[in-house]
Amino acid sequence: MLASLLSTAVSLGISFFITPPIIDRLGAEAQGFNTMAANFVNYAAIAAMALNSMAGRFITVRIAQGDEEGANRYFNSVMYANLVIVAALVLPSAAIVIRLDRLVNISPALVTDVKLLFALMFVNFFVTIISTTFSTATFAANRLDLQALRTIESQLIRAAILILLFGLLPVRVCYLGIATLAANCYLFISYIHYTKKLLPGIRVSRKYFSMPTVLEILSAGIWNTVMRTGQVLTNQLDTLITNLWIGATESGYIGTSTMIVTNVNLLYETVSAVFTPSLTISFAKNNKDELTQDLKSAMRLTGFFANIPLCYIIGFGVAFYRLWLPSEASVIPVYYALTVLIMMGTLVGGAISPLFNVYTVVNRLKWNSIVTLLMGVMNAAIVFILLQFESLRPYGIYFVAGVSSVLGIIKNLTFTPLYAAHCLKLPKKVFYPTIFRYILVTCLMGIAFFALGRVMPSGSWLLIGLSVLVCGIIGSAMNYLLLFEQKEREVLTQTLLGFLKRIRRG
């Protein structure tokens, strides 16, 4: 978990230092295209979602059951199928890049730069798809710490390349694509190494390829594709919708605000993902009690890493944006409002994130996927309808940011915990005490941080750093006393004591 958090922190640091020069020299529009390029890749990833979303689960179950032949069959079937997917997507991706300026609004001065960024991001996507099968090694061996450490190194490589390019050459947005591609190539090499080291029984060979196995995984994972489509409609069309329906500059505002929220979401989703291998292994061994307890602990821990950033933004977001983007002083209230609106879903999402693992672990993805898709369609439809009213158009950017959060809160307070309990054959209300406790603690913390934001000075980076430290201590204490149960308190205390002992020795 610590390694995963460090990886996320490095990624956040890169975004923190790179965004201001892009906005200062190229404008907010350019930053919007950085987010949009990543989202276009996510749209393309839907094509591979059905296969890769379930690969780790099937391979891990076979390894846990001692079925080496079956593990090889699943591994090779997925790997060769991924190569076919990449081959099929090359021409459509090239067509999108060539005609990009006809698909979205791009300032003439940025056309070549943005096209190059999109081309690099699509190549990066192909590398990621091919490497996905090999990344299951650390998952199956429950050694996500190794994957996270390599991810930290890849992010440092990405940071070094960006520092060199931005420091020595004129600012261009395509540098982000160059650095991201190099970082993911490094990860690909490390995944191959860990496949050989952690799964010595796995062999790359066409003799293990099985079309029925591919179809079996697809039949299970097709609902993840449906769910991913719903997630795209809900959360990842914001910059595109804003670009097409409102304006390119406004899409830059959305892109920058989304970047902050994306990193916070990545933080607690990373913590949630740490529990997935152990949950899968517990399920494979039919240990339901351990599975349930791990889920509840995961909910409290993801809540810990979600509510502190959320409440800090509520209390100190304006001061942070004023220092971070001084050239955008006139629109700082817009950035702040958009960030809070997009982040609002964390009020519930921070605690329920681990419950999404249940659907994959028990291989019951259908209804969650259908509901997610319906929510995505509703989000796009509601925003479209609201933007048709001329009197509401000045507020359109806020509708784009806020509607998806409201729909997400509704879904995560109703369907998600109920269906997770149903899949595990547990009482319907089993997860609600944890969810409501998290919401209560978050609301109390939000009030405390908002009050601190009114009285603590925050006019310099030193003072912002001090506010982060104070809020981190207060938020940690509130979560420790009010959110955690005895099990999490003991684990946290023992971990901290062990860490302090190692520091004294070393």
C-alpha positions as CSV (number, residue, x, y, z in Angstrom):
1,M,0.0,0.0,0.0
2,L,2.8,2.4,0.9
3,A,4.5,1.7,-2.5
4,S,1.2,2.4,-4.3
5,L,0.7,5.6,-2.4
6,L,4.3,6.8,-3.2
7,S,3.6,6.0,-6.9
8,T,0.4,8.1,-6.8
9,A,2.3,11.0,-5.0
10,V,5.0,11.0,-7.7
11,S,2.3,11.2,-10.4
12,L,0.5,14.0,-8.6
13,G,3.8,15.9,-8.2
14,I,4.5,15.7,-12.0
15,S,1.0,17.1,-12.7
16,F,1.6,19.8,-10.1
17,F,4.8,21.2,-11.7
18,I,3.9,20.7,-15.4
19,T,0.5,22.3,-15.5
20,P,1.4,25.9,-14.8
21,P,3.9,26.3,-17.6
22,I,1.5,24.7,-20.1
23,I,-1.3,27.1,-19.1
24,D,1.0,30.1,-18.8
25,R,2.6,29.7,-22.3
26,L,-0.1,27.8,-24.3
27,G,-3.3,28.7,-22.4
28,A,-5.9,26.7,-20.5
29,E,-7.1,25.2,-23.8
30,A,-3.8,23.2,-24.2
31,Q,-4.2,21.6,-20.7
32,G,-7.7,20.6,-21.7
33,F,-6.2,18.6,-24.7
34,N,-3.9,16.8,-22.3
35,T,-6.9,15.5,-20.4
36,M,-8.9,14.9,-23.6
37,A,-6.0,12.8,-25.1
38,A,-6.0,10.6,-22.1
39,N,-9.8,10.2,-22.3
40,F,-9.7,9.3,-26.0
41,V,-7.3,6.5,-25.1
42,N,-9.8,5.4,-22.5
43,Y,-12.5,5.3,-25.1
44,A,-10.3,3.0,-27.2
45,A,-9.5,0.9,-24.1
46,I,-13.2,-0.1,-24.0
47,A,-12.4,-2.4,-27.0
48,A,-10.0,-4.4,-24.8
49,M,-11.8,-4.1,-21.5
50,A,-13.9,-7.3,-21.9
51,L,-10.7,-9.3,-22.2
52,N,-8.2,-7.7,-19.9
53,S,-10.5,-6.8,-17.0
54,M,-11.0,-10.4,-16.1
55,A,-7.6,-11.9,-17.1
56,G,-6.0,-11.4,-13.7
57,R,-9.0,-13.0,-11.9
58,F,-9.0,-16.2,-14.1
59,I,-5.2,-16.6,-14.0
60,T,-5.0,-16.0,-10.2
61,V,-7.7,-18.5,-9.5
62,R,-6.0,-21.2,-11.5
63,I,-2.6,-20.5,-9.8
64,A,-4.2,-20.5,-6.4
65,Q,-5.8,-23.9,-7.2
66,G,-2.5,-25.3,-8.4
67,D,-3.7,-25.6,-12.1
68,E,-0.5,-24.7,-14.0
69,E,-1.9,-25.9,-17.3
70,G,-5.0,-23.8,-16.9
71,A,-3.0,-20.7,-15.9
72,N,-0.9,-21.0,-19.0
73,R,-4.0,-21.5,-21.2
74,Y,-5.6,-18.3,-19.8
75,F,-2.3,-16.3,-19.9
76,N,-1.4,-17.1,-23.6
77,S,-5.0,-16.8,-24.8
78,V,-5.3,-13.3,-23.4
79,M,-1.8,-12.3,-24.7
80,Y,-2.4,-13.4,-28.3
81,A,-5.9,-11.9,-28.3
82,N,-4.5,-8.6,-27.2
83,L,-2.1,-8.6,-30.1
84,V,-5.1,-9.0,-32.4
85,I,-6.9,-6.1,-30.7
86,V,-3.9,-3.8,-31.2
87,A,-3.7,-4.7,-34.9
88,A,-7.4,-4.0,-35.3
89,L,-7.2,-0.6,-33.6
90,V,-4.1,0.8,-35.5
91,L,-6.0,2.1,-38.5
92,P,-9.0,3.7,-36.6
93,S,-6.5,5.4,-34.2
94,A,-4.5,6.8,-37.2
95,A,-7.7,8.1,-38.8
96,I,-8.7,9.9,-35.6
97,V,-5.3,11.6,-35.4
98,I,-5.3,12.7,-39.0
99,R,-8.9,14.2,-38.8
100,L,-8.6,15.4,-35.2
101,D,-9.0,19.1,-36.1
102,R,-12.3,18.2,-37.8
103,L,-13.6,16.3,-34.8
104,V,-12.9,18.8,-32.0
105,N,-12.2,22.5,-31.7
106,I,-8.5,23.3,-31.8
107,S,-6.8,26.6,-32.2
108,P,-4.7,26.7,-35.4
109,A,-1.5,27.3,-33.5
110,L,-2.0,24.0,-31.5
111,V,-3.1,21.7,-34.3
112,T,0.2,19.9,-35.1
113,D,1.2,19.8,-31.4
114,V,-2.1,18.3,-30.3
115,K,-2.2,15.8,-33.1
116,L,1.3,14.6,-32.2
117,L,0.2,14.3,-28.5
118,F,-2.8,12.1,-29.5
119,A,-0.6,9.9,-31.8
120,L,1.9,9.3,-28.9
121,M,-0.9,8.6,-26.5
122,F,-2.4,6.0,-28.9
123,V,1.0,4.3,-29.3
124,N,1.3,4.3,-25.5
125,F,-2.1,2.7,-25.3
126,F,-1.0,-0.1,-27.6
127,V,2.1,-0.8,-25.5
128,T,-0.1,-0.8,-22.4
129,I,-2.5,-3.3,-23.9
130,I,0.3,-5.7,-24.9
131,S,1.9,-5.5,-21.5
132,T,-1.4,-6.0,-19.5
133,T,-1.2,-9.8,-19.6
134,F,2.3,-9.7,-18.1
135,S,1.2,-7.3,-15.4
136,T,-0.9,-10.1,-13.9
137,A,2.2,-11.7,-12.4
138,T,2.4,-9.3,-9.5
139,F,-1.4,-9.5,-9.0
140,A,-1.4,-13.3,-9.0
141,A,1.5,-13.5,-6.6
142,N,-0.1,-10.8,-4.4
143,R,3.1,-8.6,-4.8
144,L,1.5,-5.4,-5.9
145,D,4.2,-3.6,-3.9
146,L,6.7,-4.7,-6.6
147,Q,4.5,-3.3,-9.3
148,A,4.0,-0.1,-7.4
149,L,7.8,0.4,-6.9
150,R,8.4,-0.1,-10.6
151,T,5.6,2.4,-11.3
152,I,7.4,4.9,-9.0
153,E,10.6,4.4,-11.0
154,S,8.7,4.8,-14.3
155,Q,7.1,8.0,-13.0
156,L,10.6,9.3,-12.1
157,I,11.7,8.5,-15.6
158,R,8.7,10.4,-16.9
159,A,9.5,13.3,-14.6
160,A,13.2,13.4,-15.7
161,I,12.2,13.5,-19.4
162,L,9.6,16.2,-18.9
163,I,12.2,18.3,-16.9
164,L,14.7,18.0,-19.8
165,L,12.2,18.7,-22.5
166,F,10.5,21.6,-20.7
167,G,13.8,23.0,-19.5
168,L,15.8,22.9,-22.8
169,L,13.1,23.3,-25.5
170,P,10.1,25.6,-26.2
171,V,7.0,24.4,-24.3
172,R,4.8,21.9,-26.2
173,V,2.0,19.8,-25.0
174,C,3.2,16.7,-26.9
175,Y,6.1,16.3,-24.4
176,L,3.6,14.7,-22.1
177,G,3.0,11.9,-24.7
178,I,6.8,11.3,-25.2
179,A,7.4,11.0,-21.4
180,T,4.4,8.8,-20.8
181,L,5.4,6.4,-23.6
182,A,8.9,6.1,-22.3
183,A,7.6,5.4,-18.7
184,N,5.3,2.7,-19.9
185,C,7.9,1.0,-22.0
186,Y,10.0,0.7,-18.8
187,L,7.0,-0.9,-17.1
188,F,6.5,-3.3,-19.9
189,I,10.1,-4.6,-19.5
190,S,9.7,-4.9,-15.7
191,Y,6.4,-6.9,-16.1
192,I,8.1,-9.4,-18.4
193,H,10.9,-9.8,-15.7
194,Y,8.4,-10.4,-12.9
195,T,6.4,-12.9,-15.0
196,K,9.6,-15.0,-15.3
197,K,10.5,-14.5,-11.6
198,L,7.1,-14.8,-9.8
199,L,5.4,-17.2,-12.2
200,P,8.1,-19.6,-13.4
201,G,5.5,-22.1,-14.5
202,I,4.1,-19.6,-17.1
203,R,5.4,-20.1,-20.6
204,V,4.7,-18.0,-23.7
205,S,3.6,-20.4,-26.4
206,R,1.0,-20.6,-29.1
207,K,0.2,-24.2,-28.1
208,Y,-1.6,-22.8,-25.1
209,F,-3.8,-20.5,-27.1
210,S,-7.4,-21.5,-26.9
211,M,-10.3,-19.7,-28.6
212,P,-12.9,-21.2,-26.2
213,T,-10.8,-19.8,-23.3
214,V,-10.9,-16.3,-25.0
215,L,-14.6,-16.6,-25.4
216,E,-15.0,-17.7,-21.8
217,I,-13.1,-14.6,-20.6
218,L,-15.0,-12.4,-23.0
219,S,-18.4,-13.7,-21.8
220,A,-17.4,-12.8,-18.2
221,G,-15.7,-9.5,-19.1
222,I,-18.2,-8.2,-21.6
223,W,-20.1,-6.6,-18.8
224,N,-17.0,-4.7,-17.7
225,T,-17.0,-3.3,-21.2
226,V,-20.6,-2.2,-20.7
227,M,-19.7,-0.8,-17.3
228,R,-16.7,1.1,-18.7
229,T,-18.9,2.6,-21.4
230,G,-21.1,3.9,-18.6
231,Q,-18.1,5.3,-16.7
232,V,-16.9,7.1,-19.8
233,L,-20.4,8.6,-20.4
234,T,-20.5,9.6,-16.7
235,N,-17.0,10.9,-16.0
236,Q,-14.8,11.0,-19.1
237,L,-16.8,13.0,-21.6
238,D,-16.6,16.2,-19.7
239,T,-13.7,17.8,-21.7
240,L,-15.1,16.6,-25.0
241,I,-18.7,17.8,-24.3
242,T,-17.4,21.1,-23.0
243,N,-15.2,21.5,-26.1
244,L,-18.0,20.8,-28.6
245,W,-21.0,22.4,-26.8
246,I,-19.4,25.3,-24.8
247,G,-15.9,26.2,-25.9
248,A,-12.2,25.1,-26.1
249,T,-11.1,27.5,-23.3
250,E,-13.8,26.2,-21.0
251,S,-12.8,22.6,-21.7
252,G,-9.4,23.6,-20.4
253,Y,-10.9,24.7,-17.2
254,I,-12.7,21.4,-16.9
255,G,-9.5,19.5,-17.9
256,T,-7.4,21.2,-15.2
257,S,-10.0,20.7,-12.5
258,T,-10.5,17.1,-13.5
259,M,-6.8,16.5,-13.2
260,I,-6.8,17.3,-9.5
261,V,-9.8,15.1,-8.8
262,T,-8.4,12.3,-11.0
263,N,-5.2,12.2,-8.9
264,V,-7.3,12.1,-5.6
265,N,-9.5,9.3,-7.1
266,L,-6.4,7.4,-8.1
267,L,-5.1,7.7,-4.6
268,Y,-7.9,5.8,-2.9
269,E,-8.6,3.5,-5.9
270,T,-4.9,2.5,-5.6
271,V,-5.5,1.6,-2.0
272,S,-8.6,-0.3,-3.0
273,A,-6.8,-2.2,-5.7
274,V,-4.2,-3.4,-3.1
275,F,-6.9,-5.6,-1.6
276,T,-8.1,-7.2,-4.8
277,P,-5.5,-10.1,-4.9
278,S,-6.3,-11.1,-1.3
279,L,-10.0,-10.9,-2.0
280,T,-9.7,-13.1,-5.0
281,I,-7.6,-15.6,-3.2
282,S,-10.0,-15.7,-0.2
283,F,-12.9,-16.3,-2.7
284,A,-11.0,-19.1,-4.5
285,K,-10.5,-20.7,-1.1
286,N,-14.2,-20.2,-0.2
287,N,-13.3,-18.1,2.9
288,K,-16.3,-15.7,3.1
289,D,-15.6,-14.4,6.6
290,E,-12.1,-13.3,5.7
291,L,-13.4,-11.8,2.4
292,T,-16.1,-9.8,4.2
293,Q,-13.7,-8.5,6.9
294,D,-11.1,-7.5,4.3
295,L,-13.8,-5.6,2.4
296,K,-14.9,-3.6,5.5
297,S,-11.3,-2.8,6.3
298,A,-10.7,-1.7,2.7
299,M,-13.7,0.6,2.9
300,R,-12.4,2.4,6.0
301,L,-8.8,2.6,4.6
302,T,-9.9,4.0,1.2
303,G,-12.1,6.4,3.1
304,F,-9.1,7.6,5.0
305,F,-7.2,8.5,1.8
306,A,-10.3,10.0,0.2
307,N,-11.8,12.4,2.7
308,I,-8.7,14.3,3.8
309,P,-7.9,15.6,0.2
310,L,-11.6,16.3,-0.4
311,C,-12.0,18.3,2.8
312,Y,-8.7,20.1,2.2
313,I,-9.9,21.3,-1.2
314,I,-13.1,22.6,0.4
315,G,-11.1,24.6,3.0
316,F,-8.1,25.7,1.1
317,G,-8.8,25.2,-2.6
318,V,-9.0,28.9,-3.5
319,A,-5.7,29.7,-1.8
320,F,-4.1,26.7,-3.5
321,Y,-5.3,27.7,-7.0
322,R,-4.2,31.3,-6.5
323,L,-0.6,30.2,-5.9
324,W,-0.6,27.3,-8.4
325,L,-2.1,29.3,-11.3
326,P,-1.4,33.0,-10.7
327,S,-1.9,33.8,-14.4
328,E,-5.5,32.6,-14.1
329,A,-6.4,34.9,-11.2
330,S,-9.6,36.1,-12.8
331,V,-11.1,32.6,-13.1
332,I,-9.8,31.0,-9.8
333,P,-13.4,30.9,-8.5
334,V,-14.4,28.9,-11.6
335,Y,-11.6,26.4,-11.0
336,Y,-12.5,26.0,-7.3
337,A,-16.2,25.5,-8.0
338,L,-15.5,23.0,-10.7
339,T,-13.1,21.0,-8.6
340,V,-15.6,20.9,-5.6
341,L,-18.4,19.8,-7.9
342,I,-16.4,17.1,-9.6
343,M,-15.0,15.9,-6.3
344,M,-18.4,15.8,-4.6
345,G,-18.8,12.2,-5.6
346,T,-15.9,11.3,-3.2
347,L,-18.4,12.0,-0.3
348,V,-19.6,8.4,-0.9
349,G,-17.2,7.0,-3.5
350,G,-14.3,7.1,-1.0
351,A,-15.8,4.4,1.1
352,I,-17.6,2.2,-1.5
353,S,-14.6,1.9,-4.0
354,P,-13.6,-1.6,-2.7
355,L,-17.1,-2.9,-3.2
356,F,-16.6,-2.8,-7.0
357,N,-14.0,-5.5,-6.5
358,V,-16.7,-7.9,-5.4
359,Y,-18.3,-8.0,-8.8
360,T,-15.0,-9.1,-10.4
361,V,-14.1,-11.5,-7.6
362,V,-17.4,-13.4,-7.7
363,N,-17.7,-13.0,-11.5
364,R,-21.1,-11.3,-11.4
365,L,-20.7,-8.1,-13.4
366,K,-24.0,-7.9,-15.4
367,W,-26.3,-5.8,-13.3
368,N,-23.6,-3.3,-12.0
369,S,-22.6,-2.8,-15.7
370,I,-26.1,-2.2,-16.8
371,V,-26.8,0.3,-14.0
372,T,-23.5,2.1,-14.7
373,L,-24.4,2.4,-18.4
374,L,-27.9,3.7,-17.6
375,M,-26.3,6.3,-15.3
376,G,-23.9,7.4,-18.1
377,V,-26.7,7.8,-20.6
378,M,-28.7,9.8,-18.1
379,N,-25.7,12.0,-17.4
380,A,-25.2,12.8,-21.1
381,A,-28.9,13.3,-21.7
382,I,-29.4,15.6,-18.7
383,V,-26.5,17.8,-19.5
384,F,-27.6,18.0,-23.2
385,I,-31.1,19.0,-22.2
386,L,-29.9,21.6,-19.7
387,L,-27.7,23.2,-22.3
388,Q,-30.6,23.6,-24.7
389,F,-32.0,26.4,-22.4
390,E,-30.4,29.7,-23.4
391,S,-30.9,31.1,-19.8
392,L,-28.9,28.2,-18.4
393,R,-26.0,28.1,-20.9
394,P,-23.8,30.5,-18.7
395,Y,-23.9,27.8,-16.1
396,G,-23.3,24.9,-18.6
397,I,-19.8,24.2,-17.4
398,Y,-21.1,23.6,-13.9
399,F,-23.8,21.2,-15.1
400,V,-21.1,19.3,-17.0
401,A,-19.1,19.0,-13.7
402,G,-21.9,18.5,-11.2
403,V,-24.5,16.2,-12.8
404,S,-22.3,13.1,-12.9
405,S,-21.3,13.6,-9.3
406,V,-25.0,13.7,-8.2
407,L,-25.9,10.6,-10.2
408,G,-22.8,8.8,-8.8
409,I,-23.8,9.6,-5.2
410,I,-27.3,8.3,-5.9
411,K,-26.0,5.0,-7.4
412,N,-23.4,4.5,-4.7
413,L,-25.9,5.0,-1.8
414,T,-28.4,2.6,-3.2
415,F,-27.4,0.0,-5.8
416,T,-23.7,-0.5,-5.1
417,P,-23.8,-1.6,-1.5
418,L,-27.0,-3.6,-1.9
419,Y,-25.9,-5.6,-4.9
420,A,-22.4,-6.2,-3.4
421,A,-24.1,-7.7,-0.3
422,H,-26.4,-9.7,-2.6
423,C,-23.5,-11.2,-4.5
424,L,-21.8,-12.3,-1.3
425,K,-25.1,-13.6,0.1
426,L,-24.9,-11.2,3.1
427,P,-27.6,-9.1,4.8
428,K,-28.6,-6.1,2.6
429,K,-27.6,-3.5,5.2
430,V,-24.2,-5.1,6.0
431,F,-22.1,-2.3,4.4
432,Y,-24.2,0.7,5.3
433,P,-22.9,1.3,8.9
434,T,-19.4,1.8,7.4
435,I,-20.7,4.0,4.6
436,F,-22.7,6.3,6.9
437,R,-19.9,6.5,9.4
438,Y,-17.5,7.6,6.6
439,I,-20.0,10.3,5.4
440,L,-20.5,11.6,9.0
441,V,-16.7,11.8,9.6
442,T,-16.2,13.5,6.2
443,C,-18.9,16.1,6.9
444,L,-17.4,16.9,10.3
445,M,-13.9,17.1,8.8
446,G,-15.2,19.3,6.0
447,I,-16.7,21.8,8.5
448,A,-13.4,21.8,10.5
449,F,-11.2,22.4,7.4
450,F,-13.5,25.1,6.1
451,A,-13.2,26.9,9.4
452,L,-9.5,26.5,9.4
453,G,-9.4,27.9,5.9
454,R,-11.0,31.1,7.1
455,V,-8.5,31.7,9.9
456,M,-5.2,30.2,8.8
457,P,-3.0,32.4,6.6
458,S,-2.2,30.8,3.2
459,G,-0.6,33.4,1.0
460,S,2.6,31.5,0.3
461,W,3.7,28.0,-0.5
462,L,5.3,27.7,2.9
463,L,1.9,28.5,4.5
464,I,0.1,26.1,2.2
465,G,2.6,23.4,3.2
466,L,1.8,24.2,6.8
467,S,-1.9,24.0,6.2
468,V,-1.4,20.6,4.5
469,L,0.5,19.4,7.5
470,V,-2.1,20.7,10.0
471,C,-5.1,19.3,8.1
472,G,-3.3,16.0,7.6
473,I,-2.7,15.6,11.3
474,I,-6.3,16.7,12.2
475,G,-7.8,14.5,9.4
476,S,-5.7,11.5,10.4
477,A,-6.7,11.9,14.0
478,M,-10.4,12.2,13.2
479,N,-10.3,9.1,11.0
480,Y,-8.3,7.1,13.5
481,L,-10.7,7.9,16.3
482,L,-14.1,8.1,14.5
483,L,-13.8,6.0,11.3
484,F,-11.3,3.2,12.1
485,E,-12.2,0.2,14.2
486,Q,-9.9,-1.6,16.6
487,K,-8.4,-3.8,13.8
488,E,-7.3,-0.9,11.7
489,R,-6.0,1.1,14.7
490,E,-3.8,-1.8,15.8
491,V,-2.4,-2.4,12.3
492,L,-1.7,1.3,11.8
493,T,-0.1,1.7,15.3
494,Q,2.1,-1.4,14.8
495,T,3.1,-0.2,11.3
496,L,4.1,3.2,12.6
497,L,6.0,1.8,15.6
498,G,7.9,-0.6,13.3
499,F,8.7,2.2,10.9
500,L,10.1,4.4,13.8
501,K,12.2,1.5,15.0
502,R,13.8,1.0,11.6
503,I,14.5,4.7,11.5
504,R,16.3,4.6,14.8
505,R,18.4,1.5,13.7
506,G,19.3,3.0,10.4
